[in-house]
């Protein structure tokens, strides 16, 4: 007995799509952590410049 055409296996390589049809692109976790670190570093540098 073969599976029906409606019973599709989810494709592991498929990208999740938003409601408007565009594919949702997410940053890898490492890139996100780097961006957070750069933002915090810039904030601390700005605070030091402001206090001096």
Phi and psi restraints in degrees (range 20) as a CNS / XPLOR table:
assign (resid 1 and name C) (resid 2 and name N)
       (resid 2 and name CA) (resid 2 and name C) 1.0 -88.7 20.0 2
assign (resid 2 and name N) (resid 2 and name CA)
       (resid 2 and name C) (resid 3 and name N) 1.0 150.8 20.0 2
assign (resid 2 and name C) (resid 3 and name N)
       (resid 3 and name CA) (resid 3 and name C) 1.0 -67.6 20.0 2
assign (resid 3 and name N) (resid 3 and name CA)
       (resid 3 and name C) (resid 4 and name N) 1.0 149.5 20.0 2
assign (resid 3 and name C) (resid 4 and name N)
       (resid 4 and name CA) (resid 4 and name C) 1.0 -69.6 20.0 2
assign (resid 4 and name N) (resid 4 and name CA)
       (resid 4 and name C) (resid 5 and name N) 1.0 154.9 20.0 2
assign (resid 4 and name C) (resid 5 and name N)
       (resid 5 and name CA) (resid 5 and name C) 1.0 -63.5 20.0 2
assign (resid 5 and name N) (resid 5 and name CA)
       (resid 5 and name C) (resid 6 and name N) 1.0 -22.0 20.0 2
assign (resid 5 and name C) (resid 6 and name N)
       (resid 6 and name CA) (resid 6 and name C) 1.0 -75.8 20.0 2
assign (resid 6 and name N) (resid 6 and name CA)
       (resid 6 and name C) (resid 7 and name N) 1.0 -23.3 20.0 2
assign (resid 6 and name C) (resid 7 and name N)
       (resid 7 and name CA) (resid 7 and name C) 1.0 -87.4 20.0 2
assign (resid 7 and name N) (resid 7 and name CA)
       (resid 7 and name C) (resid 8 and name N) 1.0 81.7 20.0 2
assign (resid 7 and name C) (resid 8 and name N)
       (resid 8 and name CA) (resid 8 and name C) 1.0 -91.9 20.0 2
assign (resid 8 and name N) (resid 8 and name CA)
       (resid 8 and name C) (resid 9 and name N) 1.0 145.3 20.0 2
assign (resid 8 and name C) (resid 9 and name N)
       (resid 9 and name CA) (resid 9 and name C) 1.0 -81.6 20.0 2
assign (resid 9 and name N) (resid 9 and name CA)
       (resid 9 and name C) (resid 10 and name N) 1.0 137.8 20.0 2
assign (resid 9 and name C) (resid 10 and name N)
       (resid 10 and name CA) (resid 10 and name C) 1.0 -67.8 20.0 2
assign (resid 10 and name N) (resid 10 and name CA)
       (resid 10 and name C) (resid 11 and name N) 1.0 136.3 20.0 2
assign (resid 10 and name C) (resid 11 and name N)
       (resid 11 and name CA) (resid 11 and name C) 1.0 -81.8 20.0 2
assign (resid 11 and name N) (resid 11 and name CA)
       (resid 11 and name C) (resid 12 and name N) 1.0 119.7 20.0 2
assign (resid 11 and name C) (resid 12 and name N)
       (resid 12 and name CA) (resid 12 and name C) 1.0 -66.5 20.0 2
assign (resid 12 and name N) (resid 12 and name CA)
       (resid 12 and name C) (resid 13 and name N) 1.0 -22.0 20.0 2
assign (resid 12 and name C) (resid 13 and name N)
       (resid 13 and name CA) (resid 13 and name C) 1.0 -89.1 20.0 2
assign (resid 13 and name N) (resid 13 and name CA)
       (resid 13 and name C) (resid 14 and name N) 1.0 -4.7 20.0 2
assign (resid 13 and name C) (resid 14 and name N)
       (resid 14 and name CA) (resid 14 and name C) 1.0 -73.2 20.0 2
assign (resid 14 and name N) (resid 14 and name CA)
       (resid 14 and name C) (resid 15 and name N) 1.0 140.4 20.0 2
assign (resid 14 and name C) (resid 15 and name N)
       (resid 15 and name CA) (resid 15 and name C) 1.0 -89.7 20.0 2
assign (resid 15 and name N) (resid 15 and name CA)
       (resid 15 and name C) (resid 16 and name N) 1.0 142.3 20.0 2
assign (resid 15 and name C) (resid 16 and name N)
       (resid 16 and name CA) (resid 16 and name C) 1.0 -66.5 20.0 2
assign (resid 16 and name N) (resid 16 and name CA)
       (resid 16 and name C) (resid 17 and name N) 1.0 145.0 20.0 2
assign (resid 16 and name C) (resid 17 and name N)
       (resid 17 and name CA) (resid 17 and name C) 1.0 -112.0 20.0 2
assign (resid 17 and name N) (resid 17 and name CA)
       (resid 17 and name C) (resid 18 and name N) 1.0 147.7 20.0 2
assign (resid 17 and name C) (resid 18 and name N)
       (resid 18 and name CA) (resid 18 and name C) 1.0 -83.8 20.0 2
assign (resid 18 and name N) (resid 18 and name CA)
       (resid 18 and name C) (resid 19 and name N) 1.0 178.8 20.0 2
assign (resid 18 and name C) (resid 19 and name N)
       (resid 19 and name CA) (resid 19 and name C) 1.0 -65.2 20.0 2
assign (resid 19 and name N) (resid 19 and name CA)
       (resid 19 and name C) (resid 20 and name N) 1.0 -28.2 20.0 2
assign (resid 19 and name C) (resid 20 and name N)
       (resid 20 and name CA) (resid 20 and name C) 1.0 -89.7 20.0 2
assign (resid 20 and name N) (resid 20 and name CA)
       (resid 20 and name C) (resid 21 and name N) 1.0 5.3 20.0 2
assign (resid 20 and name C) (resid 21 and name N)
       (resid 21 and name CA) (resid 21 and name C) 1.0 96.1 20.0 2
assign (resid 21 and name N) (resid 21 and name CA)
       (resid 21 and name C) (resid 22 and name N) 1.0 -12.4 20.0 2
assign (resid 21 and name C) (resid 22 and name N)
       (resid 22 and name CA) (resid 22 and name C) 1.0 -77.1 20.0 2
assign (resid 22 and name N) (resid 22 and name CA)
       (resid 22 and name C) (resid 23 and name N) 1.0 145.6 20.0 2
assign (resid 22 and name C) (resid 23 and name N)
       (resid 23 and name CA) (resid 23 and name C) 1.0 -74.5 20.0 2
assign (resid 23 and name N) (resid 23 and name CA)
       (resid 23 and name C) (resid 24 and name N) 1.0 140.3 20.0 2
assign (resid 23 and name C) (resid 24 and name N)
       (resid 24 and name CA) (resid 24 and name C) 1.0 -86.0 20.0 2
assign (resid 24 and name N) (resid 24 and name CA)
       (resid 24 and name C) (resid 25 and name N) 1.0 118.9 20.0 2
assign (resid 24 and name C) (resid 25 and name N)
       (resid 25 and name CA) (resid 25 and name C) 1.0 -107.0 20.0 2
assign (resid 25 and name N) (resid 25 and name CA)
       (resid 25 and name C) (resid 26 and name N) 1.0 122.1 20.0 2
assign (resid 25 and name C) (resid 26 and name N)
       (resid 26 and name CA) (resid 26 and name C) 1.0 -109.5 20.0 2
assign (resid 26 and name N) (resid 26 and name CA)
       (resid 26 and name C) (resid 27 and name N) 1.0 145.5 20.0 2
assign (resid 26 and name C) (resid 27 and name N)
       (resid 27 and name CA) (resid 27 and name C) 1.0 -73.8 20.0 2
assign (resid 27 and name N) (resid 27 and name CA)
       (resid 27 and name C) (resid 28 and name N) 1.0 142.8 20.0 2
assign (resid 27 and name C) (resid 28 and name N)
       (resid 28 and name CA) (resid 28 and name C) 1.0 -61.4 20.0 2
assign (resid 28 and name N) (resid 28 and name CA)
       (resid 28 and name C) (resid 29 and name N) 1.0 157.1 20.0 2
assign (resid 28 and name C) (resid 29 and name N)
       (resid 29 and name CA) (resid 29 and name C) 1.0 -59.5 20.0 2
assign (resid 29 and name N) (resid 29 and name CA)
       (resid 29 and name C) (resid 30 and name N) 1.0 -40.6 20.0 2
assign (resid 29 and name C) (resid 30 and name N)
       (resid 30 and name CA) (resid 30 and name C) 1.0 -61.0 20.0 2
assign (resid 30 and name N) (resid 30 and name CA)
       (resid 30 and name C) (resid 31 and name N) 1.0 -42.3 20.0 2
assign (resid 30 and name C) (resid 31 and name N)
       (resid 31 and name CA) (resid 31 and name C) 1.0 -65.8 20.0 2
assign (resid 31 and name N) (resid 31 and name CA)
       (resid 31 and name C) (resid 32 and name N) 1.0 -39.1 20.0 2
assign (resid 31 and name C) (resid 32 and name N)
       (resid 32 and name CA) (resid 32 and name C) 1.0 -63.1 20.0 2
assign (resid 32 and name N) (resid 32 and name CA)
       (resid 32 and name C) (resid 33 and name N) 1.0 -41.7 20.0 2
assign (resid 32 and name C) (resid 33 and name N)
       (resid 33 and name CA) (resid 33 and name C) 1.0 -65.8 20.0 2
assign (resid 33 and name N) (resid 33 and name CA)
       (resid 33 and name C) (resid 34 and name N) 1.0 -37.9 20.0 2
assign (resid 33 and name C) (resid 34 and name N)
       (resid 34 and name CA) (resid 34 and name C) 1.0 -63.6 20.0 2
assign (resid 34 and name N) (resid 34 and name CA)
       (resid 34 and name C) (resid 35 and name N) 1.0 -43.8 20.0 2
assign (resid 34 and name C) (resid 35 and name N)
       (resid 35 and name CA) (resid 35 and name C) 1.0 -64.4 20.0 2
assign (resid 35 and name N) (resid 35 and name CA)
       (resid 35 and name C) (resid 36 and name N) 1.0 -38.8 20.0 2
assign (resid 35 and name C) (resid 36 and name N)
       (resid 36 and name CA) (resid 36 and name C) 1.0 -64.3 20.0 2
assign (resid 36 and name N) (resid 36 and name CA)
       (resid 36 and name C) (resid 37 and name N) 1.0 -43.6 20.0 2
assign (resid 36 and name C) (resid 37 and name N)
       (resid 37 and name CA) (resid 37 and name C) 1.0 -61.7 20.0 2
assign (resid 37 and name N) (resid 37 and name CA)
       (resid 37 and name C) (resid 38 and name N) 1.0 -42.5 20.0 2
assign (resid 37 and name C) (resid 38 and name N)
       (resid 38 and name CA) (resid 38 and name C) 1.0 -64.3 20.0 2
assign (resid 38 and name N) (resid 38 and name CA)
       (resid 38 and name C) (resid 39 and name N) 1.0 -39.5 20.0 2
assign (resid 38 and name C) (resid 39 and name N)
       (resid 39 and name CA) (resid 39 and name C) 1.0 -64.9 20.0 2
assign (resid 39 and name N) (resid 39 and name CA)
       (resid 39 and name C) (resid 40 and name N) 1.0 -42.8 20.0 2
assign (resid 39 and name C) (resid 40 and name N)
       (resid 40 and name CA) (resid 40 and name C) 1.0 -65.8 20.0 2
assign (resid 40 and name N) (resid 40 and name CA)
       (resid 40 and name C) (resid 41 and name N) 1.0 -41.5 20.0 2
assign (resid 40 and name C) (resid 41 and name N)
       (resid 41 and name CA) (resid 41 and name C) 1.0 -61.1 20.0 2
assign (resid 41 and name N) (resid 41 and name CA)
       (resid 41 and name C) (resid 42 and name N) 1.0 -43.5 20.0 2
assign (resid 41 and name C) (resid 42 and name N)
       (resid 42 and name CA) (resid 42 and name C) 1.0 -63.7 20.0 2
assign (resid 42 and name N) (resid 42 and name CA)
       (resid 42 and name C) (resid 43 and name N) 1.0 -38.4 20.0 2
assign (resid 42 and name C) (resid 43 and name N)
       (resid 43 and name CA) (resid 43 and name C) 1.0 -64.5 20.0 2
assign (resid 43 and name N) (resid 43 and name CA)
       (resid 43 and name C) (resid 44 and name N) 1.0 -43.1 20.0 2
assign (resid 43 and name C) (resid 44 and name N)
       (resid 44 and name CA) (resid 44 and name C) 1.0 -67.3 20.0 2
assign (resid 44 and name N) (resid 44 and name CA)
       (resid 44 and name C) (resid 45 and name N) 1.0 -37.7 20.0 2
assign (resid 44 and name C) (resid 45 and name N)
       (resid 45 and name CA) (resid 45 and name C) 1.0 -63.8 20.0 2
assign (resid 45 and name N) (resid 45 and name CA)
       (resid 45 and name C) (resid 46 and name N) 1.0 -41.7 20.0 2
assign (resid 45 and name C) (resid 46 and name N)
       (resid 46 and name CA) (resid 46 and name C) 1.0 -64.1 20.0 2
assign (resid 46 and name N) (resid 46 and name CA)
       (resid 46 and name C) (resid 47 and name N) 1.0 -38.8 20.0 2
assign (resid 46 and name C) (resid 47 and name N)
       (resid 47 and name CA) (resid 47 and name C) 1.0 -65.8 20.0 2
assign (resid 47 and name N) (resid 47 and name CA)
       (resid 47 and name C) (resid 48 and name N) 1.0 -40.2 20.0 2
assign (resid 47 and name C) (resid 48 and name N)
       (resid 48 and name CA) (resid 48 and name C) 1.0 -65.5 20.0 2
assign (resid 48 and name N) (resid 48 and name CA)
       (resid 48 and name C) (resid 49 and name N) 1.0 -40.6 20.0 2
assign (resid 48 and name C) (resid 49 and name N)
       (resid 49 and name CA) (resid 49 and name C) 1.0 -66.1 20.0 2
assign (resid 49 and name N) (resid 49 and name CA)
       (resid 49 and name C) (resid 50 and name N) 1.0 -35.3 20.0 2
assign (resid 49 and name C) (resid 50 and name N)
       (resid 50 and name CA) (resid 50 and name C) 1.0 -69.2 20.0 2
assign (resid 50 and name N) (resid 50 and name CA)
       (resid 50 and name C) (resid 51 and name N) 1.0 -36.3 20.0 2
assign (resid 50 and name C) (resid 51 and name N)
       (resid 51 and name CA) (resid 51 and name C) 1.0 -77.7 20.0 2
assign (resid 51 and name N) (resid 51 and name CA)
       (resid 51 and name C) (resid 52 and name N) 1.0 -22.8 20.0 2
